[in-house]
Amino acid sequence: MNFDKELDARGLNCPLPILRTKKSLAELGSGQVLKIVATDPGSVKDFQAFAKQTGNELMSSAEGSGEFIFFMKKK
């Protein structure tokens, strides 16, 4: 999937991946896509809730090798 910016949130625990995502999304324009790589298992539910609360679109999430990869489109 194409993305405009990548955020490495590996090794960070809640709420840091969400806080860093919020900061990174603020630097993007509407419609741009942020790729987030995290290792916190709780981040799956966190990103779903974050998308609902902020209106940003969680385009996809995947898990593999202990990492969670999210693609979020800025509203």
N, CA, C, O and CB atoms as a CASP TS submission, in Angstrom:
PFRMAT TS
TARGET T0000
AUTHOR 0000-0000-0000
METHOD Language model
MODEL 1
PARENT N/A
ATOM      1  N   MET     1       0.842  -1.182   0.000  1.00  0.00           N
ATOM      2  CA  MET     1       0.000   0.000   0.000  1.00  0.00           C
ATOM      3  C   MET     1       0.892   1.253   0.000  1.00  0.00           C
ATOM      4  O   MET     1       1.927   1.287   0.665  1.00  0.00           O
ATOM      5  CB  MET     1      -0.961  -0.006   1.229  1.00  0.00           C
ATOM      6  N   ASN     2       0.489   2.246  -0.731  1.00  0.00           N
ATOM      7  CA  ASN     2       1.251   3.491  -0.782  1.00  0.00           C
ATOM      8  C   ASN     2       1.010   4.319   0.470  1.00  0.00           C
ATOM      9  O   ASN     2      -0.093   4.326   1.018  1.00  0.00           O
ATOM     10  CB  ASN     2       0.882   4.300  -2.031  1.00  0.00           C
ATOM     11  N   PHE     3       2.048   5.015   0.917  1.00  0.00           N
ATOM     12  CA  PHE     3       1.904   5.884   2.083  1.00  0.00           C
ATOM     13  C   PHE     3       2.815   7.090   1.925  1.00  0.00           C
ATOM     14  O   PHE     3       3.786   7.061   1.168  1.00  0.00           O
ATOM     15  CB  PHE     3       2.228   5.120   3.393  1.00  0.00           C
ATOM     16  N   ASP     4       2.485   8.149   2.653  1.00  0.00           N
ATOM     17  CA  ASP     4       3.224   9.405   2.539  1.00  0.00           C
ATOM     18  C   ASP     4       4.277   9.569   3.622  1.00  0.00           C
ATOM     19  O   ASP     4       5.262  10.281   3.428  1.00  0.00           O
ATOM     20  CB  ASP     4       2.270  10.565   2.588  1.00  0.00           C
ATOM     21  N   LYS     5       4.075   8.912   4.769  1.00  0.00           N
ATOM     22  CA  LYS     5       5.004   9.034   5.889  1.00  0.00           C
ATOM     23  C   LYS     5       4.949   7.750   6.698  1.00  0.00           C
ATOM     24  O   LYS     5       3.911   7.091   6.761  1.00  0.00           O
ATOM     25  CB  LYS     5       4.666  10.271   6.780  1.00  0.00           C
ATOM     26  N   GLU     6       6.073   7.394   7.319  1.00  0.00           N
ATOM     27  CA  GLU     6       6.124   6.188   8.151  1.00  0.00           C
ATOM     28  C   GLU     6       6.518   6.564   9.572  1.00  0.00           C
ATOM     29  O   GLU     6       7.409   7.384   9.792  1.00  0.00           O
ATOM     30  CB  GLU     6       7.121   5.150   7.567  1.00  0.00           C
ATOM     31  N   LEU     7       5.833   5.944  10.532  1.00  0.00           N
ATOM     32  CA  LEU     7       6.116   6.162  11.952  1.00  0.00           C
ATOM     33  C   LEU     7       6.563   4.841  12.563  1.00  0.00           C
ATOM     34  O   LEU     7       5.850   3.840  12.486  1.00  0.00           O
ATOM     35  CB  LEU     7       4.864   6.732  12.703  1.00  0.00           C
ATOM     36  N   ASP     8       7.737   4.843  13.165  1.00  0.00           N
ATOM     37  CA  ASP     8       8.252   3.651  13.850  1.00  0.00           C
ATOM     38  C   ASP     8       7.910   3.778  15.330  1.00  0.00           C
ATOM     39  O   ASP     8       8.530   4.557  16.053  1.00  0.00           O
ATOM     40  CB  ASP     8       9.807   3.485  13.639  1.00  0.00           C
ATOM     41  N   ALA     9       6.910   2.997  15.779  1.00  0.00           N
ATOM     42  CA  ALA     9       6.489   3.020  17.182  1.00  0.00           C
ATOM     43  C   ALA     9       6.867   1.715  17.877  1.00  0.00           C
ATOM     44  O   ALA     9       6.283   1.362  18.902  1.00  0.00           O
ATOM     45  CB  ALA     9       4.970   3.258  17.289  1.00  0.00           C
ATOM     46  N   ARG    10       7.845   0.999  17.321  1.00  0.00           N
ATOM     47  CA  ARG    10       8.280  -0.262  17.926  1.00  0.00           C
ATOM     48  C   ARG    10       8.905   0.006  19.292  1.00  0.00           C
ATOM     49  O   ARG    10       9.667   0.957  19.469  1.00  0.00           O
ATOM     50  CB  ARG    10       9.287  -0.998  17.003  1.00  0.00           C
ATOM     51  N   GLY    11       8.565  -0.854  20.250  1.00  0.00           N
ATOM     52  CA  GLY    11       9.125  -0.732  21.588  1.00  0.00           C
ATOM     53  C   GLY    11       8.384   0.247  22.477  1.00  0.00           C
ATOM     54  O   GLY    11       8.692   0.361  23.663  1.00  0.00           O
ATOM     55  N   LEU    12       7.411   0.957  21.921  1.00  0.00           N
ATOM     56  CA  LEU    12       6.633   1.910  22.712  1.00  0.00           C
ATOM     57  C   LEU    12       5.349   1.266  23.208  1.00  0.00           C
ATOM     58  O   LEU    12       4.713   0.499  22.486  1.00  0.00           O
ATOM     59  CB  LEU    12       6.313   3.167  21.888  1.00  0.00           C
ATOM     60  N   ASN    13       4.969   1.581  24.445  1.00  0.00           N
ATOM     61  CA  ASN    13       3.731   1.061  25.009  1.00  0.00           C
ATOM     62  C   ASN    13       2.694   2.169  25.110  1.00  0.00           C
ATOM     63  O   ASN    13       3.020   3.356  25.077  1.00  0.00           O
ATOM     64  CB  ASN    13       3.983   0.436  26.389  1.00  0.00           C
ATOM     65  N   CYS    14       1.438   1.756  25.232  1.00  0.00           N
ATOM     66  CA  CYS    14       0.311   2.668  25.350  1.00  0.00           C
ATOM     67  C   CYS    14       0.606   3.727  26.418  1.00  0.00           C
ATOM     68  O   CYS    14       1.104   3.370  27.486  1.00  0.00           O
ATOM     69  CB  CYS    14      -0.985   1.892  25.691  1.00  0.00           C
ATOM     70  N   PRO    15       0.330   4.973  26.186  1.00  0.00           N
ATOM     71  CA  PRO    15      -0.349   5.578  25.022  1.00  0.00           C
ATOM     72  C   PRO    15       0.599   6.159  23.981  1.00  0.00           C
ATOM     73  O   PRO    15       0.148   6.868  23.081  1.00  0.00           O
ATOM     74  CB  PRO    15      -1.275   6.662  25.489  1.00  0.00           C
ATOM     75  N   LEU    16       1.890   5.885  24.074  1.00  0.00           N
ATOM     76  CA  LEU    16       2.863   6.531  23.182  1.00  0.00           C
ATOM     77  C   LEU    16       2.623   6.302  21.683  1.00  0.00           C
ATOM     78  O   LEU    16       2.742   7.257  20.915  1.00  0.00           O
ATOM     79  CB  LEU    16       4.229   6.047  23.526  1.00  0.00           C
ATOM     80  N   PRO    17       2.289   5.078  21.224  1.00  0.00           N
ATOM     81  CA  PRO    17       2.049   4.933  19.772  1.00  0.00           C
ATOM     82  C   PRO    17       0.930   5.855  19.269  1.00  0.00           C
ATOM     83  O   PRO    17       1.030   6.416  18.178  1.00  0.00           O
ATOM     84  CB  PRO    17       1.696   3.475  19.442  1.00  0.00           C
ATOM     85  N   ILE    18      -0.128   6.008  20.061  1.00  0.00           N
ATOM     86  CA  ILE    18      -1.241   6.879  19.663  1.00  0.00           C
ATOM     87  C   ILE    18      -0.814   8.341  19.681  1.00  0.00           C
ATOM     88  O   ILE    18      -1.142   9.101  18.770  1.00  0.00           O
ATOM     89  CB  ILE    18      -2.452   6.671  20.593  1.00  0.00           C
ATOM     90  N   LEU    19      -0.084   8.729  20.716  1.00  0.00           N
ATOM     91  CA  LEU    19       0.357  10.126  20.809  1.00  0.00           C
ATOM     92  C   LEU    19       1.284  10.493  19.655  1.00  0.00           C
ATOM     93  O   LEU    19       1.169  11.579  19.087  1.00  0.00           O
ATOM     94  CB  LEU    19       1.066  10.375  22.147  1.00  0.00           C
ATOM     95  N   ARG    20       2.195   9.600  19.310  1.00  0.00           N
ATOM     96  CA  ARG    20       3.116   9.869  18.187  1.00  0.00           C
ATOM     97  C   ARG    20       2.355   9.886  16.862  1.00  0.00           C
ATOM     98  O   ARG    20       2.679  10.658  15.960  1.00  0.00           O
ATOM     99  CB  ARG    20       4.247   8.803  18.137  1.00  0.00           C
ATOM    100  N   THR    21       1.333   9.022  16.754  1.00  0.00           N
ATOM    101  CA  THR    21       0.508   8.998  15.540  1.00  0.00           C
ATOM    102  C   THR    21      -0.232  10.317  15.392  1.00  0.00           C
ATOM    103  O   THR    21      -0.291  10.884  14.301  1.00  0.00           O
ATOM    104  CB  THR    21      -0.494   7.820  15.575  1.00  0.00           C
ATOM    105  N   LYS    22      -0.792  10.799  16.481  1.00  0.00           N
ATOM    106  CA  LYS    22      -1.526  12.064  16.450  1.00  0.00           C
ATOM    107  C   LYS    22      -0.611  13.195  15.974  1.00  0.00           C
ATOM    108  O   LYS    22      -1.014  14.024  15.158  1.00  0.00           O
ATOM    109  CB  LYS    22      -2.107  12.392  17.849  1.00  0.00           C
ATOM    110  N   LYS    23       0.613  13.224  16.485  1.00  0.00           N
ATOM    111  CA  LYS    23       1.582  14.254  16.100  1.00  0.00           C
ATOM    112  C   LYS    23       1.955  14.122  14.616  1.00  0.00           C
ATOM    113  O   LYS    23       2.035  15.120  13.901  1.00  0.00           O
ATOM    114  CB  LYS    23       2.851  14.156  16.980  1.00  0.00           C
ATOM    115  N   SER    24       2.180  12.892  14.166  1.00  0.00           N
ATOM    116  CA  SER    24       2.558  12.663  12.765  1.00  0.00           C
ATOM    117  C   SER    24       1.420  13.023  11.812  1.00  0.00           C
ATOM    118  O   SER    24       1.655  13.592  10.746  1.00  0.00           O
ATOM    119  CB  SER    24       2.967  11.200  12.557  1.00  0.00           C
ATOM    120  N   LEU    25       0.184  12.689  12.198  1.00  0.00           N
ATOM    121  CA  LEU    25      -0.959  13.010  11.339  1.00  0.00           C
ATOM    122  C   LEU    25      -1.122  14.518  11.204  1.00  0.00           C
ATOM    123  O   LEU    25      -1.550  15.003  10.157  1.00  0.00           O
ATOM    124  CB  LEU    25      -2.249  12.385  11.897  1.00  0.00           C
ATOM    125  N   ALA    26      -0.783  15.268  12.257  1.00  0.00           N
ATOM    126  CA  ALA    26      -0.902  16.729  12.226  1.00  0.00           C
ATOM    127  C   ALA    26       0.027  17.331  11.169  1.00  0.00           C
ATOM    128  O   ALA    26      -0.225  18.428  10.670  1.00  0.00           O
ATOM    129  CB  ALA    26      -0.583  17.323  13.612  1.00  0.00           C
ATOM    130  N   GLU    27       1.094  16.617  10.832  1.00  0.00           N
ATOM    131  CA  GLU    27       2.055  17.103   9.845  1.00  0.00           C
ATOM    132  C   GLU    27       1.658  16.747   8.409  1.00  0.00           C
ATOM    133  O   GLU    27       2.280  17.212   7.454  1.00  0.00           O
ATOM    134  CB  GLU    27       3.426  16.540  10.147  1.00  0.00           C
ATOM    135  N   LEU    28       0.624  15.922   8.266  1.00  0.00           N
ATOM    136  CA  LEU    28       0.173  15.497   6.940  1.00  0.00           C
ATOM    137  C   LEU    28      -1.013  16.329   6.477  1.00  0.00           C
ATOM    138  O   LEU    28      -1.712  16.943   7.283  1.00  0.00           O
ATOM    139  CB  LEU    28      -0.200  14.012   6.949  1.00  0.00           C
ATOM    140  N   GLY    29      -1.226  16.339   5.168  1.00  0.00           N
ATOM    141  CA  GLY    29      -2.389  17.003   4.605  1.00  0.00           C
ATOM    142  C   GLY    29      -3.559  16.035   4.511  1.00  0.00           C
ATOM    143  O   GLY    29      -3.381  14.821   4.604  1.00  0.00           O
ATOM    144  N   SER    30      -4.736  16.575   4.329  1.00  0.00           N
ATOM    145  CA  SER    30      -5.946  15.763   4.214  1.00  0.00           C
ATOM    146  C   SER    30      -5.809  14.748   3.079  1.00  0.00           C
ATOM    147  O   SER    30      -5.411  15.093   1.967  1.00  0.00           O
ATOM    148  CB  SER    30      -7.176  16.660   3.982  1.00  0.00           C
ATOM    149  N   GLY    31      -6.146  13.490   3.377  1.00  0.00           N
ATOM    150  CA  GLY    31      -6.077  12.435   2.370  1.00  0.00           C
ATOM    151  C   GLY    31      -4.741  11.717   2.301  1.00  0.00           C
ATOM    152  O   GLY    31      -4.620  10.700   1.617  1.00  0.00           O
ATOM    153  N   GLN    32      -3.735  12.232   3.001  1.00  0.00           N
ATOM    154  CA  GLN    32      -2.443  11.553   2.993  1.00  0.00           C
ATOM    155  C   GLN    32      -2.472  10.364   3.952  1.00  0.00           C
ATOM    156  O   GLN    32      -3.290  10.312   4.870  1.00  0.00           O
ATOM    157  CB  GLN    32      -1.308  12.531   3.376  1.00  0.00           C
ATOM    158  N   VAL    33      -1.569   9.415   3.726  1.00  0.00           N
ATOM    159  CA  VAL    33      -1.575   8.152   4.461  1.00  0.00           C
ATOM    160  C   VAL    33      -0.321   8.014   5.318  1.00  0.00           C
ATOM    161  O   VAL    33       0.795   8.266   4.864  1.00  0.00           O
ATOM    162  CB  VAL    33      -1.685   6.969   3.491  1.00  0.00           C
ATOM    163  N   LEU    34      -0.531   7.608   6.566  1.00  0.00           N
ATOM    164  CA  LEU    34       0.551   7.360   7.514  1.00  0.00           C
ATOM    165  C   LEU    34       0.641   5.865   7.772  1.00  0.00           C
ATOM    166  O   LEU    34      -0.363   5.220   8.075  1.00  0.00           O
ATOM    167  CB  LEU    34       0.328   8.141   8.844  1.00  0.00           C
ATOM    168  N   LYS    35       1.846   5.313   7.652  1.00  0.00           N
ATOM    169  CA  LYS    35       2.095   3.911   7.991  1.00  0.00           C
ATOM    170  C   LYS    35       2.699   3.892   9.383  1.00  0.00           C
ATOM    171  O   LYS    35       3.668   4.601   9.653  1.00  0.00           O
ATOM    172  CB  LYS    35       3.043   3.207   6.940  1.00  0.00           C
ATOM    173  N   ILE    36       2.127   3.075  10.277  1.00  0.00           N
ATOM    174  CA  ILE    36       2.620   2.959  11.644  1.00  0.00           C
ATOM    175  C   ILE    36       3.039   1.514  11.895  1.00  0.00           C
ATOM    176  O   ILE    36       2.289   0.584  11.598  1.00  0.00           O
ATOM    177  CB  ILE    36       1.541   3.413  12.671  1.00  0.00           C
ATOM    178  N   VAL    37       4.244   1.328  12.446  1.00  0.00           N
ATOM    179  CA  VAL    37       4.718   0.004  12.826  1.00  0.00           C
ATOM    180  C   VAL    37       4.870   0.011  14.347  1.00  0.00           C
ATOM    181  O   VAL    37       5.633   0.805  14.898  1.00  0.00           O
ATOM    182  CB  VAL    37       6.081  -0.366  12.101  1.00  0.00           C
ATOM    183  N   ALA    38       4.133  -0.882  15.022  1.00  0.00           N
ATOM    184  CA  ALA    38       4.143  -0.935  16.484  1.00  0.00           C
ATOM    185  C   ALA    38       4.353  -2.375  16.951  1.00  0.00           C
ATOM    186  O   ALA    38       4.145  -3.323  16.194  1.00  0.00           O
ATOM    187  CB  ALA    38       2.822  -0.364  17.063  1.00  0.00           C
ATOM    188  N   THR    39       4.769  -2.524  18.216  1.00  0.00           N
ATOM    189  CA  THR    39       4.961  -3.860  18.788  1.00  0.00           C
ATOM    190  C   THR    39       4.027  -4.105  19.971  1.00  0.00           C
ATOM    191  O   THR    39       3.970  -5.224  20.482  1.00  0.00           O
ATOM    192  CB  THR    39       6.414  -4.044  19.227  1.00  0.00           C
ATOM    193  N   ASP    40       3.301  -3.092  20.414  1.00  0.00           N
ATOM    194  CA  ASP    40       2.387  -3.219  21.551  1.00  0.00           C
ATOM    195  C   ASP    40       1.103  -3.923  21.099  1.00  0.00           C
ATOM    196  O   ASP    40       0.378  -3.387  20.262  1.00  0.00           O
ATOM    197  CB  ASP    40       2.061  -1.819  22.161  1.00  0.00           C
ATOM    198  N   PRO    41       0.806  -5.125  21.642  1.00  0.00           N
ATOM    199  CA  PRO    41      -0.413  -5.842  21.237  1.00  0.00           C
ATOM    200  C   PRO    41      -1.691  -5.037  21.490  1.00  0.00           C
ATOM    201  O   PRO    41      -2.685  -5.218  20.786  1.00  0.00           O
ATOM    202  CB  PRO    41      -0.500  -7.166  21.977  1.00  0.00           C
ATOM    203  N   GLY    42      -1.672  -4.160  22.478  1.00  0.00           N
ATOM    204  CA  GLY    42      -2.840  -3.332  22.772  1.00  0.00           C
ATOM    205  C   GLY    42      -3.097  -2.267  21.722  1.00  0.00           C
ATOM    206  O   GLY    42      -4.162  -1.651  21.698  1.00  0.00           O
ATOM    207  N   SER    43      -2.116  -2.052  20.853  1.00  0.00           N
ATOM    208  CA  SER    43      -2.266  -0.997  19.854  1.00  0.00           C
ATOM    209  C   SER    43      -3.367  -1.304  18.844  1.00  0.00           C
ATOM    210  O   SER    43      -3.910  -0.386  18.228  1.00  0.00           O
ATOM    211  CB  SER    43      -0.956  -0.784  19.128  1.00  0.00           C
ATOM    212  N   VAL    44      -3.705  -2.576  18.664  1.00  0.00           N
ATOM    213  CA  VAL    44      -4.764  -2.931  17.710  1.00  0.00           C
ATOM    214  C   VAL    44      -6.075  -2.265  18.118  1.00  0.00           C
ATOM    215  O   VAL    44      -6.709  -1.584  17.311  1.00  0.00           O
ATOM    216  CB  VAL    44      -4.943  -4.473  17.630  1.00  0.00           C
ATOM    217  N   LYS    45      -6.476  -2.463  19.361  1.00  0.00           N
ATOM    218  CA  LYS    45      -7.720  -1.840  19.843  1.00  0.00           C
ATOM    219  C   LYS    45      -7.562  -0.323  19.963  1.00  0.00           C
ATOM    220  O   LYS    45      -8.500   0.429  19.700  1.00  0.00           O
ATOM    221  CB  LYS    45      -8.129  -2.438  21.208  1.00  0.00           C
ATOM    222  N   ASP    46      -6.374   0.113  20.362  1.00  0.00           N
ATOM    223  CA  ASP    46      -6.125   1.549  20.507  1.00  0.00           C
ATOM    224  C   ASP    46      -6.324   2.283  19.184  1.00  0.00           C
ATOM    225  O   ASP    46      -6.949   3.343  19.149  1.00  0.00           O
ATOM    226  CB  ASP    46      -4.707   1.792  21.032  1.00  0.00           C
ATOM    227  N   PHE    47      -5.796   1.726  18.100  1.00  0.00           N
ATOM    228  CA  PHE    47      -5.907   2.404  16.808  1.00  0.00           C
ATOM    229  C   PHE    47      -7.335   2.365  16.271  1.00  0.00           C
ATOM    230  O   PHE    47      -7.766   3.303  15.600  1.00  0.00           O
ATOM    231  CB  PHE    47      -4.958   1.769  15.798  1.00  0.00           C
ATOM    232  N   GLN    48      -8.068   1.302  16.557  1.00  0.00           N
ATOM    233  CA  GLN    48      -9.479   1.248  16.152  1.00  0.00           C
ATOM    234  C   GLN    48     -10.265   2.347  16.864  1.00  0.00           C
ATOM    235  O   GLN    48     -11.067   3.046  16.244  1.00  0.00           O
ATOM    236  CB  GLN    48     -10.091  -0.148  16.467  1.00  0.00           C
ATOM    237  N   ALA    49     -10.031   2.494  18.163  1.00  0.00           N
ATOM    238  CA  ALA    49     -10.726   3.522  18.942  1.00  0.00           C
ATOM    239  C   ALA    49     -10.288   4.920  18.499  1.00  0.00           C
ATOM    240  O   ALA    49     -11.116   5.825  18.391  1.00  0.00           O
ATOM    241  CB  ALA    49     -10.457   3.330  20.453  1.00  0.00           C
ATOM    242  N   PHE    50      -9.004   5.096  18.246  1.00  0.00           N
ATOM    243  CA  PHE    50      -8.476   6.393  17.811  1.00  0.00           C
ATOM    244  C   PHE    50      -9.128   6.825  16.496  1.00  0.00           C
ATOM    245  O   PHE    50      -9.496   7.988  16.330  1.00  0.00           O
ATOM    246  CB  PHE    50      -6.938   6.326  17.650  1.00  0.00           C
ATOM    247  N   ALA    51      -9.268   5.876  15.562  1.00  0.00           N
ATOM    248  CA  ALA    51      -9.879   6.188  14.266  1.00  0.00           C
ATOM    249  C   ALA    51     -11.331   6.633  14.456  1.00  0.00           C
ATOM    250  O   ALA    51     -11.770   7.598  13.830  1.00  0.00           O
ATOM    251  CB  ALA    51      -9.811   4.961  13.320  1.00  0.00           C
ATOM    252  N   LYS    52     -12.072   5.938  15.312  1.00  0.00           N
ATOM    253  CA  LYS    52     -13.472   6.304  15.556  1.00  0.00           C
ATOM    254  C   LYS    52     -13.577   7.679  16.194  1.00  0.00           C
ATOM    255  O   LYS    52     -14.436   8.476  15.816  1.00  0.00           O
ATOM    256  CB  LYS    52     -14.150   5.262  16.449  1.00  0.00           C
ATOM    257  N   GLN    53     -12.714   7.962  17.153  1.00  0.00           N
ATOM    258  CA  GLN    53     -12.781   9.228  17.887  1.00  0.00           C
ATOM    259  C   GLN    53     -12.353  10.425  17.039  1.00  0.00           C
ATOM    260  O   GLN    53     -12.887  11.521  17.202  1.00  0.00           O
ATOM    261  CB  GLN    53     -11.913   9.151  19.124  1.00  0.00           C
ATOM    262  N   THR    54     -11.390  10.220  16.133  1.00  0.00           N
ATOM    263  CA  THR    54     -10.840  11.351  15.388  1.00  0.00           C
ATOM    264  C   THR    54     -11.415  11.507  13.988  1.00  0.00           C
ATOM    265  O   THR    54     -11.296  12.572  13.383  1.00  0.00           O
ATOM    266  CB  THR    54      -9.361  11.211  15.293  1.00  0.00           C
ATOM    267  N   GLY    55     -12.039  10.452  13.470  1.00  0.00           N
ATOM    268  CA  GLY    55     -12.578  10.519  12.110  1.00  0.00           C
ATOM    269  C   GLY    55     -11.551  10.199  11.039  1.00  0.00           C
ATOM    270  O   GLY    55     -11.868  10.218   9.849  1.00  0.00           O
ATOM    271  N   ASN    56     -10.315   9.902  11.452  1.00  0.00           N
ATOM    272  CA  ASN    56      -9.314   9.459  10.491  1.00  0.00           C
ATOM    273  C   ASN    56      -9.604   8.004  10.136  1.00  0.00           C
ATOM    274  O   ASN    56     -10.071   7.241  10.982  1.00  0.00           O
ATOM    275  CB  ASN    56      -7.865   9.626  11.060  1.00  0.00           C
ATOM    276  N   GLU    57      -9.331   7.617   8.898  1.00  0.00           N
ATOM    277  CA  GLU    57      -9.674   6.270   8.433  1.00  0.00           C
ATOM    278  C   GLU    57      -8.535   5.282   8.683  1.00  0.00           C
ATOM    279  O   GLU    57      -7.414   5.475   8.214  1.00  0.00           O
ATOM    280  CB  GLU    57     -10.020   6.299   6.943  1.00  0.00           C
ATOM    281  N   LEU    58      -8.845   4.217   9.431  1.00  0.00           N
ATOM    282  CA  LEU    58      -7.901   3.116   9.596  1.00  0.00           C
ATOM    283  C   LEU    58      -8.099   2.212   8.387  1.00  0.00           C
ATOM    284  O   LEU    58      -9.022   1.397   8.348  1.00  0.00           O
ATOM    285  CB  LEU    58      -8.120   2.333  10.968  1.00  0.00           C
ATOM    286  N   MET    59      -7.219   2.368   7.400  1.00  0.00           N
ATOM    287  CA  MET    59      -7.381   1.675   6.123  1.00  0.00           C
ATOM    288  C   MET    59      -7.097   0.188   6.229  1.00  0.00           C
ATOM    289  O   MET    59      -7.783  -0.624   5.608  1.00  0.00           O
ATOM    290  CB  MET    59      -6.477   2.287   5.085  1.00  0.00           C
ATOM    291  N   SER    60      -6.085  -0.176   7.016  1.00  0.00           N
ATOM    292  CA  SER    60      -5.780  -1.588   7.205  1.00  0.00           C
ATOM    293  C   SER    60      -4.897  -1.774   8.423  1.00  0.00           C
ATOM    294  O   SER    60      -4.194  -0.862   8.857  1.00  0.00           O
ATOM    295  CB  SER    60      -5.103  -2.172   5.960  1.00  0.00           C
ATOM    296  N   SER    61      -4.955  -2.976   8.958  1.00  0.00           N
ATOM    297  CA  SER    61      -4.050  -3.350  10.042  1.00  0.00           C
ATOM    298  C   SER    61      -3.664  -4.804   9.822  1.00  0.00           C
ATOM    299  O   SER    61      -4.487  -5.623   9.414  1.00  0.00           O
ATOM    300  CB  SER    61      -4.711  -3.137  11.458  1.00  0.00           C
ATOM    301  N   ALA    62      -2.408  -5.112  10.095  1.00  0.00           N
ATOM    302  CA  ALA    62      -1.897  -6.465   9.882  1.00  0.00           C
ATOM    303  C   ALA    62      -0.918  -6.803  10.993  1.00  0.00           C
ATOM    304  O   ALA    62      -0.301  -5.920  11.589  1.00  0.00           O
ATOM    305  CB  ALA    62      -1.218  -6.598   8.488  1.00  0.00           C
ATOM    306  N   GLU    63      -0.786  -8.100  11.262  1.00  0.00           N
ATOM    307  CA  GLU    63       0.133  -8.561  12.290  1.00  0.00           C
ATOM    308  C   GLU    63       1.062  -9.599  11.697  1.00  0.00           C
ATOM    309  O   GLU    63       0.650 -10.450  10.908  1.00  0.00           O
ATOM    310  CB  GLU    63      -0.630  -9.137  13.501  1.00  0.00           C
ATOM    311  N   GLY    64       2.328  -9.514  12.091  1.00  0.00           N
ATOM    312  CA  GLY    64       3.288 -10.501  11.635  1.00  0.00           C
ATOM    313  C   GLY    64       4.615 -10.333  12.339  1.00  0.00           C
ATOM    314  O   GLY    64       5.098  -9.212  12.494  1.00  0.00           O
ATOM    315  N   SER    65       5.201 -11.419  12.762  1.00  0.00           N
ATOM    316  CA  SER    65       6.511 -11.410  13.428  1.00  0.00           C
ATOM    317  C   SER    65       6.542 -10.504  14.647  1.00  0.00           C
ATOM    318  O   SER    65       7.550  -9.849  14.916  1.00  0.00           O
ATOM    319  CB  SER    65       7.584 -10.976  12.455  1.00  0.00           C
ATOM    320  N   GLY    66       5.437 -10.465  15.387  1.00  0.00           N
ATOM    321  CA  GLY    66       5.389  -9.655  16.602  1.00  0.00           C
ATOM    322  C   GLY    66       5.228  -8.166  16.354  1.00  0.00           C
ATOM    323  O   GLY    66       5.312  -7.367  17.286  1.00  0.00           O
ATOM    324  N   GLU    67       4.999  -7.793  15.113  1.00  0.00           N
ATOM    325  CA  GLU    67       4.793  -6.388  14.780  1.00  0.00           C
ATOM    326  C   GLU    67       3.393  -6.181  14.227  1.00  0.00           C
ATOM    327  O   GLU    67       2.805  -7.064  13.605  1.00  0.00           O
ATOM    328  CB  GLU    67       5.845  -5.907  13.770  1.00  0.00           C
ATOM    329  N   PHE    68       2.887  -4.993  14.474  1.00  0.00           N
ATOM    330  CA  PHE    68       1.560  -4.607  13.993  1.00  0.00           C
ATOM    331  C   PHE    68       1.748  -3.431  13.046  1.00  0.00           C
ATOM    332  O   PHE    68       2.402  -2.444  13.384  1.00  0.00           O
ATOM    333  CB  PHE    68       0.589  -4.238  15.184  1.00  0.00           C
ATOM    334  N   ILE    69       1.171  -3.546  11.862  1.00  0.00           N
ATOM    335  CA  ILE    69       1.320  -2.502  10.853  1.00  0.00           C
ATOM    336  C   ILE    69      -0.059  -1.915  10.549  1.00  0.00           C
ATOM    337  O   ILE    69      -1.009  -2.627  10.225  1.00  0.00           O
ATOM    338  CB  ILE    69       1.989  -3.062   9.554  1.00  0.00           C
ATOM    339  N   PHE    70      -0.128  -0.600  10.666  1.00  0.00           N
ATOM    340  CA  PHE    70      -1.387   0.121  10.426  1.00  0.00           C
ATOM    341  C   PHE    70      -1.185   1.150   9.332  1.00  0.00           C
ATOM    342  O   PHE    70      -0.117   1.750   9.212  1.00  0.00           O
ATOM    343  CB  PHE    70      -1.895   0.805  11.721  1.00  0.00           C
ATOM    344  N   PHE    71      -2.229   1.347   8.535  1.00  0.00           N
ATOM    345  CA  PHE    71      -2.238   2.411   7.557  1.00  0.00           C
ATOM    346  C   PHE    71      -3.427   3.297   7.887  1.00  0.00           C
ATOM    347  O   PHE    71      -4.569   2.837   7.895  1.00  0.00           O
ATOM    348  CB  PHE    71      -2.310   1.856   6.090  1.00  0.00           C
ATOM    349  N   MET    72      -3.157   4.576   8.160  1.00  0.00           N
ATOM    350  CA  MET    72      -4.215   5.493   8.554  1.00  0.00           C
ATOM    351  C   MET    72      -4.229   6.691   7.605  1.00  0.00           C
ATOM    352  O   MET    72      -3.203   7.321   7.348  1.00  0.00           O
ATOM    353  CB  MET    72      -4.028   5.953  10.021  1.00  0.00           C
ATOM    354  N   LYS    73      -5.431   6.985   7.095  1.00  0.00           N
ATOM    355  CA  LYS    73      -5.592   8.121   6.180  1.00  0.00           C
ATOM    356  C   LYS    73      -6.152   9.299   6.962  1.00  0.00           C
ATOM    357  O   LYS    73      -7.146   9.176   7.677  1.00  0.00           O
ATOM    358  CB  LYS    73      -6.528   7.757   4.977  1.00  0.00           C
ATOM    359  N   LYS    74      -5.492  10.443   6.811  1.00  0.00           N
ATOM    360  CA  LYS    74      -5.937  11.644   7.507  1.00  0.00           C
ATOM    361  C   LYS    74      -7.228  12.157   6.879  1.00  0.00           C
ATOM    362  O   LYS    74      -7.367  12.200   5.657  1.00  0.00           O
ATOM    363  CB  LYS    74      -4.845  12.735   7.472  1.00  0.00           C
ATOM    364  N   LYS    75      -8.165  12.544   7.736  1.00  0.00           N
ATOM    365  CA  LYS    75      -9.454  13.045   7.215  1.00  0.00           C
ATOM    366  C   LYS    75      -9.307  14.404   6.583  1.00  0.00           C
ATOM    367  O   LYS    75     -10.288  14.968   6.098  1.00  0.00           O
ATOM    368  CB  LYS    75     -10.493  13.113   8.325  1.00  0.00           C
TER
END
